Each structure stands twice: as structure tokens, then as C-alpha cells.
Amino acid sequence: MKMNEWIGLTGGFLAGAAAAAFFVASLWWTTVRLPASRQPWLLLGGSALLRMAVVLGVLGVLARSGDWRILVAAAMGFALIRTVGVCTIAQRDSSFQLASAQTLPAEKLRPRSKP
């Protein structure tokens, strides 16, 4: 690989990581403010549209390079930072719990039979 290719791949990775950092941070911001929101549907929908627009915009700019490897590097950066970000928030914020961390007694998991 040439040096220019490495720079392109590194730039793609960093762009994907930055998009993921924005995605996770804005998702956390939304979930913290959602319970106190007077119009939660507007906050949730607007935030989702903004997050998608930013991530798709970054991927669109990277796709214009014409090199699929840059998109793969961006996807790797996105996946890494999203995973690390979600795990970090889950450890630091006690109000944020992953679904797998919530355990229910077996009685609550079984459907009730009709008498």
C-alpha cells in the first residue's frame, strides 16, 4: 500500500469514529432529557433524524472517494467507538442500564395461563 492509501484509510477510520462519537453523545443527551420533555415524540424524532443525517452525510462524503476500503475503515471506526461509548456510559451512569443487565425473576417471564 502506498502512503496516500494509508492516509485515506486512517482518515476514513477517524471520520467513522467521529460520527460514532457524535451519534452516541447525542443519543445519551436525548435519553437524559426525554423524561422531562414536554413533547418527547418531537425530541426523539428530531434527534433521530439529526443523528442519521450526520452519519449518512459522513458516509456520503467518504463514498465520493470511490474507494470501498475507506468505507470499511469508517465502519470499523464507527463500530469501535459506538461499542466503547455505550459500554462507558453504561458503567458511569447508573440510570443507564443495558437490557442484558436487567434480570427478571422467572415467574415474570412466563406468560400467565388463563384459568
Backbone torsions as a table, in degrees:
resi	resn	phi	psi	omega
1	MET	NA	143.2	177.8
2	LYS	-83.7	164.1	-178.7
3	MET	-61.7	-38.5	179.6
4	ASN	-63.0	-35.1	178.1
5	GLU	-67.1	-40.9	177.3
6	TRP	-63.6	-40.4	178.5
7	ILE	-64.1	-41.2	177.7
8	GLY	-63.4	-43.6	179.0
9	LEU	-67.0	-40.2	177.7
10	THR	-65.2	-42.1	177.2
11	GLY	-62.6	-40.0	176.5
12	GLY	-63.8	-43.1	178.0
13	PHE	-61.2	-45.7	-179.3
14	LEU	-67.4	-35.9	177.1
15	ALA	-65.7	-41.8	176.4
16	GLY	-64.9	-38.3	177.8
17	ALA	-66.1	-40.5	178.5
18	ALA	-66.0	-40.2	177.5
19	ALA	-63.0	-39.9	178.8
20	ALA	-67.8	-39.2	178.1
21	ALA	-62.2	-42.9	176.3
22	PHE	-63.3	-43.7	-178.5
23	PHE	-59.8	-50.2	-177.5
24	VAL	-67.5	-42.9	-179.1
25	ALA	-64.5	-42.5	-179.5
26	SER	-72.4	-32.0	175.7
27	LEU	-66.7	-42.5	177.1
28	TRP	-63.2	-44.5	179.0
29	TRP	-57.7	-43.3	-179.2
30	THR	-65.5	-45.5	-177.3
31	THR	-67.3	-30.3	177.8
32	VAL	-70.4	-38.2	-176.7
33	ARG	-89.2	-11.2	-175.9
34	LEU	-61.0	-45.3	-178.4
35	PRO	-62.1	-30.9	-177.5
36	ALA	-93.7	-0.7	-176.3
37	SER	-73.7	139.3	176.9
38	ARG	-77.9	-25.6	176.7
39	GLN	-130.9	78.1	-174.9
40	PRO	-62.6	-33.8	179.8
41	TRP	-62.8	-36.9	179.5
42	LEU	-70.5	-42.7	177.7
43	LEU	-63.1	-46.4	-178.2
44	LEU	-65.2	-47.2	-179.2
45	GLY	-67.5	-44.3	179.4
46	GLY	-64.2	-40.2	179.2
47	SER	-66.1	-41.4	179.7
48	ALA	-64.5	-42.2	178.6
49	LEU	-64.2	-41.2	179.0
50	LEU	-64.7	-45.3	179.3
51	ARG	-60.7	-45.9	-179.8
52	MET	-64.6	-39.8	-178.9
53	ALA	-63.8	-42.1	-179.4
54	VAL	-66.4	-48.2	-178.0
55	VAL	-64.9	-45.1	179.1
56	LEU	-67.5	-32.5	175.7
57	GLY	-64.1	-44.1	177.7
58	VAL	-62.5	-45.8	179.4
59	LEU	-65.2	-35.8	177.6
60	GLY	-64.0	-42.7	177.7
61	VAL	-63.7	-41.9	179.2
62	LEU	-67.9	-34.6	-179.7
63	ALA	-66.5	-26.6	180.0
64	ARG	-67.4	-14.4	177.4
65	SER	-68.3	-26.3	179.4
66	GLY	85.7	0.2	-179.0
67	ASP	-107.7	115.2	-177.6
68	TRP	-64.6	-25.8	-179.1
69	ARG	-65.6	-30.6	177.6
70	ILE	-67.0	-39.3	176.7
71	LEU	-66.3	-36.9	177.1
72	VAL	-65.7	-42.2	177.5
73	ALA	-62.7	-39.9	177.9
74	ALA	-64.6	-41.3	178.1
75	ALA	-63.7	-38.5	177.8
76	MET	-65.9	-43.3	177.1
77	GLY	-63.0	-41.3	179.0
78	PHE	-63.0	-48.7	-178.2
79	ALA	-62.9	-41.2	-179.8
80	LEU	-63.6	-51.2	-176.1
81	ILE	-69.9	-35.2	178.2
82	ARG	-64.5	-43.6	179.6
83	THR	-64.9	-47.2	179.4
84	VAL	-64.1	-41.1	-179.4
85	GLY	-64.2	-45.3	-179.9
86	VAL	-65.3	-42.9	178.6
87	CYS	-65.1	-38.7	179.1
88	THR	-65.4	-45.4	178.9
89	ILE	-63.8	-40.8	-179.8
90	ALA	-62.8	-33.4	179.8
91	GLN	-78.8	-35.6	-174.3
92	ARG	-88.3	-29.6	-175.6
93	ASP	-106.4	112.1	-175.9
94	SER	-69.9	-20.0	179.1
95	SER	-81.1	-12.4	-179.4
96	PHE	-101.7	112.1	-179.6
97	GLN	-125.3	137.7	176.3
98	LEU	-72.6	151.5	-177.8
99	ALA	-59.2	-35.0	-178.6
100	SER	-71.4	-20.4	-179.7
101	ALA	-80.5	-16.9	-179.6
102	GLN	-90.6	114.0	-179.5
103	THR	-108.2	137.8	178.6
104	LEU	-113.5	148.4	174.6
105	PRO	-62.6	153.3	-177.1
106	ALA	-60.6	-30.4	-179.3
107	GLU	-63.2	-34.5	-178.1
108	LYS	-78.7	-18.7	-178.7
109	LEU	-84.6	-25.4	-178.9
110	ARG	-81.6	136.2	176.8
111	PRO	-68.9	147.4	178.9
112	ARG	-77.7	136.8	176.4
113	SER	-87.7	144.8	-179.5
114	LYS	-78.8	133.2	-178.3
115	PRO	-73.4	NA	NA
